[in-house]
């Protein structure tokens, strides 16, 4: 076959899913309906979809007479080149879905190219012989690719040693990783496909070595698994949420890699950037510790970020001291912002103070007072992405749901980043819960954000 990059869909998306076939496979034939099913999934419309082909066949390599199929190290270099030249070079984020030997190529390429590893958000390996194959022994003298797949080959030993040294733990690994076995796969047994990896990164789906990557519809567990992995924390979130979250996660990881080594020397602006990035990749406790380490030297913006981490920890864990500390920080930061005539900061802190007065202290009157103040400061804040969301939340506390709907619609119309959408909707959902608006209004707000409503 001829090496090729087959496009399923590319409408200028900034993220791409790349299917990589295995030994003797083809860019189009290996996957059956898989790429088309993924392309039709609404939550994954923000991804371009490609299938990568490379030269591999069952014919023996006859070196010195005819050209032979490249070994796996060379194919890993080919994959890296494909991502740096042509349409994939324009993508900020890549997700790799590999079958069989293709998963070995993907693993090697990520080890060999730090730039590619940094651009990668997801890696899903179906039936990949990550620990090598005993069954390759009879064929390995005739094919370099089969020799590389043999369980005691130099390629497999180096791959596993390098993976353990460089990418087995997070951080520094920045992408979501899954190894998937077929329950009837007799070619690549689980001892090779999934057991080299932690239990938390293993999955099993129905099918033999070929069937597992040829889903026959949306009822297929392979399709459902891949869809859920790619959606990740992005559901709900609109048609392009998954790709936007993947891109933003990469940006968060880049910020962490750049800023965390110098955390103690950061100014307020970069301290906030690092704290938000840490929280964005699930390291909320680290974000809280980072901000607390500054003690009394925090400005109003970092104070608010720390208060936000404490507020979320109180909402999840219910520890009274977290709620008290969050309310105190919002209150102090608000007073400082007002004294400095910093209206965007005053707006941010006072709306959170209103929420905490109602949710934590149970004082509806004080919540309304601070909600009114939030609207005043929002009107003075100029062009700030949070103005409409702040006014909308304040109107919920002031029993003005129609006004809140209008303001939330204006916020969405500003095209906020996905993490901002998620944050605003999450806060709206909490506000609806504590103010006890009926279910129908919850559906209206969800529809305004483009999210499915869940009771």
N, C-alpha and C positions, 0 to 999 in steps of 0.2 A: 504494500500500500504506500501511498505518498503521504509524507508528513503534511499536516494541514491544520488550520484553525477554523472550525465550522461555527458560523454565527447562527444561533437560534433567535436571539433578540438583542438589538443594541440601538437604543433611541437616545444615545448620549448620556446614559446613566453614569454616575461616578463610581459605582461599585459593580463588580462582575462575579458571577459564579462560573467556575471553570471545571467541566467534567474531564477526567483523565482516564482513559481506558487501560486495560491490562494486556498481558502477553497474548499475541495473536488477535487482539481486538481491533476495533475501528472506532473512529471518532463518532460516527453516527450509528453504526449497527449495534455496538455494545449495550447502549443505554435504553433501547426501545422507546417507550413513551415518556421516560423519566424527564428529560428536559422540557418537553411540551407540557407535562403536568405541572412542573414548577413554574413555567411561564404563565400558566393560567391561574396561579394562586394569587389572589388579590393582594395579600400582605407582602408579596415578594415582587411587586411591579417595579420597585426601585432598583432592581438588579438587572444588568445585562446578563445574557446567558451564552456561553460558548462551550464547545467541546474541542479538546486538543487531541490531534492525531500525531502519531510518530511511527517510524518504520519498525515493524515487528511481524514476524511470520514464523510458521512451523518449518520452513525450509532450512536445511543446515547452512551454517556459515562456511564458505569455502574461501579462506583468506588467500590473498595473492592472485586469485583468478577473477572472482567476481567480488563486488562490494558486499560487506556483511552488515548485519544490523548492529547498531551501536550498543555498547554496554550501558549499564544503568547509570554510571557516573557521567557518561557523555550525554545521556538522555536528560539527566538532571540539569546539566548545563544548557541543553536545548530548551527546557522548560523555562529556566531563568531568562534566556534570551527572548523567548516569546513574550514574556511579561514586560520586557524593557523596550521592545520594538513593535510597532504596529498598534492595533486598537487597544490591547491590554495595557500598553504603556501609559495610556491616558486615564486609567482607572486608579482612584485613590485607594481602593480597598478591594481585595480579592478573597473569594472563598473557594477552596478546592474540594471537589468531590471525586474520589479516586476509587478505581476497582482493581483488585488483584495487584499485579506488578506495578500498575500506575501509582499505587500508594507508596511503594518503595522509592519511586522517582520523586514524588512530592516530598517525602521526608528528607531525602538527600538534598534536594534543591533548597529547602528551608534551612538546612544546616550550612550549606555552602554560601548562601546569600543572605546576609543580615538585612539588607534592604528589602528583599522579598518577604522575609519573616515579619518585618515591621509593617508591611502592607497587608499582611494576611489576617483575616478576622476569624475564619473557620477552616477546619480541616476535618473531613469525614472520610474514613477509609472503609470500604466494603470488601471483605474477604481478602485483605492484604497479608501476604506471608511475611510479616514483620520480623519473625524469628527464623525465617528461611523454610525451605521445603526439603523433606527427605525424598519426595517423589521426583525431584528435579535431577537426581543423581544419574539416571539412565540416559538422560538427554543432554547433560551438561557439557560433555566433551564435544558436542556438535554445535552448540549455541552459546555465545557469550552471555546472553540474557539469562538463559537457564543456569549457567554456571554461577552467575551473580546471585541468583535466587536460592542456591543450595544452602542448606542450614549451616554448614561450617565454612562457607566461603569468606574470603577476605572482605568482600563488600558487606555482607550481613554483620560480621563481627565489628567492623568499623562503624556501621550505621547505628548499631545498638549502643556501642560505647560512646559515640559522639552525642547521641540523643540523650543518654543518661547524664552526660556532663553538661550539655548546653541547654536542652529544651524540656527536660523531664519535669521541671517545677516552674511555678508561676509566683512572683516574677523570677526570671526574666522573660519567660514565654508569655506572649501577649494574645495568642489566639485560642479560640475554643476548639477543643480536640476530642474526637470520638473515633473509636475503633469498633467496627460492626462485623459480626459473624453471622453466617447463614446456618440455620439449625440443621440443615441437611447437606452442608458443604463438605464433601469427601476429599476435595482437592486441597483446600487450605483449612486444616483443622483449627479449632479454637486455641490450641496451645501455641499456634503461630500467629493467628490473626488478632486475638484480643488479650491473651495472657501476658504479653510483654508490657502491658499498660495497667495502671491502677484500676480497681473495680469501678471507681467513679467515672471512668472514661470508656467503659465497655457497654455494648448493646448487642442484642441478638434478635434477628428477624427471621421470618419463615423463608425457606427456599434453599436450593442448592447453589453452587458457585455462580451459575449463570442467572438463575431465576431471581436471585436477590436484588439484582440491578435492572430488572425488567418489570416494573410494576404494571399491573393491568388495570389500574384505575385508582381513584382517590381512596378506596378502601384498603389499598396495599399498606402494610405496616412500614415498608421501606420508604414509601412516599411520605407517610405521616411523620415518620421519625425525622427525615431530612427537613421537611417543612418546619417542624417544631424547633429543630436545632437552629435553622436559619432565622426564624422569627425571634427566638430567644426572649429577651425582655421587652421586645418591641410590640407585642400584642397585648392590649389593643394599641392602635396608633396610626390608622390610616393606611392608604395604599403603599406608601413609600417608607413606612416606619422602620422596617427591618434594615434596609440598606442605610438609612440615615443614622440609625443607632450604631451600625457597624462602623461607619465612617467616623462618627463622633467618638466611639470607643478607641479607635486608632489615634485620633487627635488627643484624647485624654492620656493614652499611654505615652505618646510622644512628649506631652507636657510633663508627665511624671518622670520620664527618663532624663529630661533636661533640667527640671527644677529640683527634684528631690535630693540630689547629691549636695545641693547648696541651700537646703531648707532653712537653716538657722540664719542665713544672711539675706533672705529675701525681703523686698519691700512689701507693703500691704497689698499692692495690686497683684504681684506674683504669688504672694502667700495665698490669696484668695483663689487664684487660678489653680494652684497646686491642690488646695483643699477640695475644690469642686471636682477636679480630675480624679483624686483619690476616691471621693464619694461616688463618682460616676462609674468607676470600675468595681464597686462593691467594697472598697476599703474604708468604710465609714468610721470605724474605730481609729484608724490611722489618721484620718482627717481631723477628728476631734483631738487626738493627742498632739498633732502638729500645731493646732491653734492654741490649745491650752498651754503649750510650752512657752508661748510668748507672754503669758501672764498679763500684767497690767499694761503692757505696751501695745495692745491691740487697738487699731483704729475702728471706726464704726462699721466699715465694710467687713473686715474679718470677724468683728464681734457678732455681726448678723449671721455670717456663715457658721460660726461655732454654735450660735443659738439654734440655727436650723438643724445641725447634727443632733443637738440635745433634744430638740422638739421631736425629731423622728425617732430617736431612741426611746423617748417617753411614750410616744404613740405605740411603739412595738412592744416595749418591755413593761410599761406602766410604772416605772420607778419614780417615786414622788420627787426625789432630789433632782432628777433630770428635768422635770417639768418646772420646778422652782428656779433652777439655774437658767433655763431657757427664757422664762418670763422676765427674770431680773436682767439678763443680757439685752433682750429686746427693749426693755424699759430704759436702761442706761444709754444704750446706743441711740434710741429715739431722742432722749433729752439732749445728748451731745449734738446730734444732727440738727435739731431745731436751733440750738444755740449758735451753730455755724451757718445757719440758713442753707443747709444742704438738703434741698427738697426731695431729690430722688431717694436719698438715704432715709430721710424722715418718712417718706411714703412707704418704703419697704419695711422699716421697723415697726411703724405704727399699725399696719394691717396685720402683721404677725402678732403684735401685742393684742389687737382686738380678738384674733383667733384664740390666743392662749387665755385671755380673760374669760372667754365663753367656754372653751373646751376644757381647760385645766381648773380655773377658779370657779366656773359656773356663774359668773356675774354678767348677765345679759345687758344690764344698763351701761356698765363700763365698756362692754364690747361695742355697743351702739355709739357711744361717745367717741371711741377711738376710730370706728368706721367712718364717722363724719369727718374726723381729722384726716383720715387717709385720703378721702376724696378731695379735700382742700389742698393737700400737699401734692396729689397727683396732678391737679390743675396747674400747679406751679412748677412741675418737674420737667417741662419741655418734652423733647422727643426721647422717651425712654421706653424700651420694649415692654416694660412691666406696667405702664400707666393703665392701659385698658383692663388688664387682668386684676390689678389692684382695685380699680373702681368697681369692677364686676363683683369681686368678693365682698367689698364693703356694702354693696347694694343687697347682697344676700342677708347680711346682718341687719340691714335696715328695712327688710321685708319689701323689697322692690325687685321681684324676680324678672319682670319684663326688662327693666333697665339692665339687670345683670346679664341677661341673654344677649342684648345688644352689645354690651361692652366685651363679652367673651367672643362674640363674632368679630368684633373689631381687632381683638388681640390675635385671633387665628389669621385674620387677613393681613397681619404684619409679617407673615411667613417666619415665625420664630423657629429656632433650632429644635430638633426633636426632644432634647432633654428639657428645653424650656416648655414645650407643649406638655410633656409628661408631668413636669413639676406643677404647671398651672392647673392641669386637669386633676391631678392628685389632690391639690389643695382645694379645688372646687368640690370634689367628691367628699372630702372631710367636712367642708363647710356645710354642704347639703345634709350630711349626717347629723351634725350637731344642731342645726337649725330646724331639722325635722320637716323639710319640704317633702311633698308627696312624690310617689314613684313617677308620675307622669312628667313632673318637672325635671327629675333626674334624667329621664330619657331625652328631654329637650336639650339639656346641657351636653349630654353625651353626643347627640346628633350635631350640635354646634361645633364640637371638636372633631367630628368624624370618627368617633369611637363607638364600638358596639356597647350597648347598655347591659350591665349585669346586676341582678338584684343583690 
